[in-house]
């Protein structure tokens, strides 16, 4: 697997940028204790590592379309920061789900809320990116034909 410093720095910058609205919303609620902040930062770090590993794997296997898709997805996610209602609604749903499990450990509960919210938002971004790619390919076919 090929992982570069540039790749790491890119994801260390982009992933936190894409999580600002959720992070701020969590801090404004009951998730502002030190343990919560540490759990949320650990969740963000998890997504940083996942993106670095995905790009490293894609680079090693010449999957340039996957690399482009990752970049487009995180840019869309950063754009969604301008519509915080999506992030807040997603976060509220995941918080309710995790809270219903009545987990004993606060760190684990907050970490799972962070990972759950990030995963659902990633799925939303995937749908948006898929729609974008579909229409982009249709326009290319239309122009060519």
C-alpha positions as a Markdown table, in Angstrom:
| # | Residue | x | y | z |
|---|---|---|---|---|
| 1 | Unk | 0.0 | 0.0 | 0.0 |
| 2 | Unk | 1.3 | 3.4 | -0.9 |
| 3 | Unk | 0.7 | 6.1 | 1.7 |
| 4 | Unk | 2.4 | 9.5 | 1.4 |
| 5 | Unk | 2.9 | 12.5 | 3.7 |
| 6 | Unk | 0.9 | 14.6 | 1.3 |
| 7 | Unk | -2.0 | 12.1 | 1.4 |
| 8 | Unk | -2.0 | 12.1 | 5.2 |
| 9 | Unk | -1.9 | 15.9 | 5.4 |
| 10 | Unk | -4.8 | 16.2 | 2.9 |
| 11 | Unk | -7.0 | 14.0 | 5.0 |
| 12 | Unk | -5.9 | 15.5 | 8.3 |
| 13 | Unk | -7.1 | 18.9 | 6.9 |
| 14 | Unk | -10.3 | 17.8 | 5.0 |
| 15 | Unk | -11.9 | 15.4 | 7.4 |
| 16 | Unk | -12.0 | 17.9 | 10.3 |
| 17 | Unk | -13.2 | 20.6 | 8.0 |
| 18 | Unk | -16.1 | 18.2 | 7.0 |
| 19 | Unk | -17.1 | 17.6 | 10.6 |
| 20 | Unk | -17.2 | 21.2 | 11.9 |
| 21 | Unk | -21.0 | 21.5 | 12.0 |
| 22 | Unk | -21.5 | 18.2 | 13.8 |
| 23 | Unk | -18.7 | 19.0 | 16.3 |
| 24 | Unk | -20.1 | 22.4 | 17.1 |
| 25 | Unk | -23.6 | 21.0 | 17.5 |
| 26 | Unk | -22.3 | 18.3 | 19.8 |
| 27 | Unk | -20.4 | 20.9 | 21.9 |
| 28 | Unk | -23.5 | 23.0 | 22.2 |
| 29 | Unk | -25.5 | 20.1 | 23.7 |
| 30 | Unk | -24.6 | 17.8 | 26.5 |
| 31 | Unk | -21.5 | 16.4 | 24.7 |
| 32 | Unk | -19.0 | 19.0 | 25.9 |
| 33 | Unk | -17.2 | 17.2 | 28.7 |
| 34 | Unk | -13.5 | 16.3 | 28.2 |
| 35 | Unk | -14.4 | 12.6 | 27.7 |
| 36 | Unk | -16.9 | 13.6 | 24.9 |
| 37 | Unk | -14.4 | 15.9 | 23.2 |
| 38 | Unk | -11.8 | 13.1 | 23.3 |
| 39 | Unk | -14.3 | 10.6 | 22.0 |
| 40 | Unk | -15.3 | 12.9 | 19.1 |
| 41 | Unk | -11.7 | 13.6 | 18.2 |
| 42 | Unk | -11.0 | 9.9 | 18.3 |
| 43 | Unk | -14.0 | 9.4 | 15.9 |
| 44 | Unk | -12.7 | 12.1 | 13.6 |
| 45 | Unk | -9.2 | 10.5 | 13.7 |
| 46 | Unk | -10.8 | 7.2 | 12.8 |
| 47 | Unk | -12.3 | 8.7 | 9.6 |
| 48 | Unk | -8.9 | 10.3 | 8.8 |
| 49 | Unk | -7.2 | 6.9 | 9.0 |
| 50 | Unk | -10.0 | 5.2 | 7.0 |
| 51 | Unk | -9.6 | 7.8 | 4.2 |
| 52 | Unk | -5.8 | 7.6 | 4.2 |
| 53 | Unk | -6.0 | 3.8 | 4.0 |
| 54 | Unk | -8.7 | 3.9 | 1.2 |
| 55 | Unk | -6.6 | 6.3 | -0.8 |
| 56 | Unk | -3.4 | 4.4 | -0.1 |
| 57 | Unk | -5.1 | 1.2 | -1.3 |
| 58 | Unk | -6.6 | 2.9 | -4.4 |
| 59 | Unk | -3.3 | 4.5 | -5.3 |
| 60 | Unk | -1.5 | 1.1 | -5.0 |
| 61 | Unk | -4.1 | -0.5 | -7.2 |
| 62 | Unk | -4.4 | 2.3 | -9.8 |
| 63 | Unk | -8.0 | 3.1 | -8.8 |
| 64 | Unk | -7.9 | 6.7 | -9.8 |
| 65 | Unk | -11.7 | 6.9 | -10.1 |
| 66 | Unk | -12.0 | 5.9 | -6.4 |
| 67 | Unk | -9.5 | 8.6 | -5.4 |
| 68 | Unk | -11.5 | 11.2 | -7.4 |
| 69 | Unk | -14.7 | 10.0 | -5.8 |
| 70 | Unk | -13.2 | 10.3 | -2.3 |
| 71 | Unk | -12.1 | 13.9 | -3.0 |
| 72 | Unk | -15.5 | 14.8 | -4.5 |
| 73 | Unk | -17.3 | 13.2 | -1.5 |
| 74 | Unk | -15.4 | 15.1 | 1.1 |
| 75 | Unk | -15.9 | 18.3 | -0.9 |
| 76 | Unk | -19.6 | 17.7 | -1.0 |
| 77 | Unk | -19.5 | 16.9 | 2.7 |
| 78 | Unk | -17.8 | 20.2 | 3.4 |
| 79 | Unk | -20.4 | 21.9 | 1.3 |
| 80 | Unk | -23.1 | 20.3 | 3.4 |
| 81 | Unk | -21.6 | 22.2 | 6.3 |
| 82 | Unk | -23.5 | 25.2 | 4.8 |
| 83 | Unk | -26.8 | 23.3 | 5.5 |
| 84 | Unk | -26.3 | 22.4 | 9.2 |
| 85 | Unk | -29.9 | 21.0 | 9.4 |
| 86 | Unk | -28.7 | 17.8 | 7.6 |
| 87 | Unk | -25.9 | 17.3 | 10.1 |
| 88 | Unk | -28.0 | 18.2 | 13.1 |
| 89 | Unk | -30.9 | 16.0 | 12.1 |
| 90 | Unk | -28.6 | 13.1 | 11.3 |
| 91 | Unk | -26.8 | 13.6 | 14.6 |
| 92 | Unk | -30.0 | 13.7 | 16.6 |
| 93 | Unk | -31.2 | 10.5 | 15.1 |
| 94 | Unk | -27.9 | 8.7 | 15.8 |
| 95 | Unk | -27.8 | 10.2 | 19.3 |
| 96 | Unk | -31.3 | 8.8 | 20.0 |
| 97 | Unk | -30.3 | 5.4 | 18.6 |
| 98 | Unk | -27.1 | 5.1 | 20.7 |
| 99 | Unk | -28.8 | 6.5 | 23.8 |
| 100 | Unk | -31.5 | 3.9 | 23.5 |
| 101 | Unk | -28.7 | 1.3 | 24.0 |
| 102 | Unk | -28.0 | 2.8 | 27.4 |
| 103 | Unk | -24.3 | 2.1 | 27.2 |
| 104 | Unk | -22.4 | 2.2 | 30.4 |
| 105 | Unk | -19.3 | 4.0 | 29.2 |
| 106 | Unk | -19.6 | 7.6 | 28.1 |
| 107 | Unk | -16.5 | 7.5 | 25.9 |
| 108 | Unk | -17.9 | 4.5 | 23.9 |
| 109 | Unk | -21.3 | 6.1 | 23.6 |
| 110 | Unk | -19.9 | 9.4 | 22.3 |
| 111 | Unk | -17.5 | 7.6 | 20.0 |
| 112 | Unk | -20.3 | 5.5 | 18.5 |
| 113 | Unk | -22.4 | 8.6 | 18.1 |
| 114 | Unk | -19.5 | 10.2 | 16.2 |
| 115 | Unk | -18.9 | 7.2 | 14.0 |
| 116 | Unk | -22.6 | 6.6 | 13.4 |
| 117 | Unk | -23.2 | 10.2 | 12.4 |
| 118 | Unk | -20.2 | 10.2 | 10.1 |
| 119 | Unk | -21.2 | 7.0 | 8.5 |
| 120 | Unk | -24.8 | 8.1 | 7.8 |
| 121 | Unk | -23.5 | 11.4 | 6.4 |
| 122 | Unk | -21.0 | 9.5 | 4.3 |
| 123 | Unk | -24.0 | 7.5 | 2.9 |
| 124 | Unk | -25.9 | 10.7 | 2.2 |
| 125 | Unk | -22.8 | 12.1 | 0.4 |
| 126 | Unk | -22.5 | 8.8 | -1.5 |
| 127 | Unk | -26.0 | 9.2 | -2.8 |
| 128 | Unk | -25.4 | 12.8 | -3.8 |
| 129 | Unk | -22.1 | 11.9 | -5.5 |
| 130 | Unk | -23.8 | 9.0 | -7.3 |
| 131 | Unk | -26.5 | 11.3 | -8.6 |
| 132 | Unk | -23.8 | 13.8 | -9.7 |
| 133 | Unk | -21.8 | 11.2 | -11.5 |
| 134 | Unk | -24.9 | 9.8 | -13.2 |
| 135 | Unk | -26.0 | 13.2 | -14.6 |
| 136 | Unk | -22.4 | 14.0 | -15.5 |
| 137 | Unk | -22.1 | 10.8 | -17.6 |
| 138 | Unk | -25.5 | 11.5 | -19.2 |
| 139 | Unk | -24.4 | 15.0 | -20.2 |
| 140 | Unk | -21.1 | 13.6 | -21.7 |
| 141 | Unk | -23.1 | 11.1 | -23.7 |
| 142 | Unk | -25.5 | 13.7 | -24.8 |
| 143 | Unk | -22.7 | 16.0 | -26.0 |
| 144 | Unk | -20.9 | 13.2 | -27.7 |
| 145 | Unk | -24.0 | 11.9 | -29.5 |
